[in-house]
Amino acid sequence: MVQTVIILISIFMIIAIYKLVFKARNKVATNKVIPINRKKKSIGKEGKKACSFCHKKVKRLSFYVTEMGKVVGVCEGCKPQAERRALSRL
């Protein structure tokens, strides 16, 4: 009877120690993860973006796909140039 109690207590202690070690290991793994909201990409002042052709900063761009499959943002002034090159609009 005493031996079974000692065996049960030792099993309980082994499980408790294992859980503590496993919990500590999980904390180390979660510290390596960077939250997405911390790595926000800033667009710049007032949300302006640069045109891919003239590099002028404008609030609104139209997006086209080049012959090579690259996406470019085009301002209102460069739209005719993009349409002359027969770029596909997104």
Secondary structure, 3 states (H helix, E strand, C coil): CHHHHHHHHHHHHHHHHHHHHHHHHHHHHHHCCCCHHHHCCCCCHHHCEECCCCCCEECCCEEEECCCCCEEEECCCCHHHHHHCCCEEC
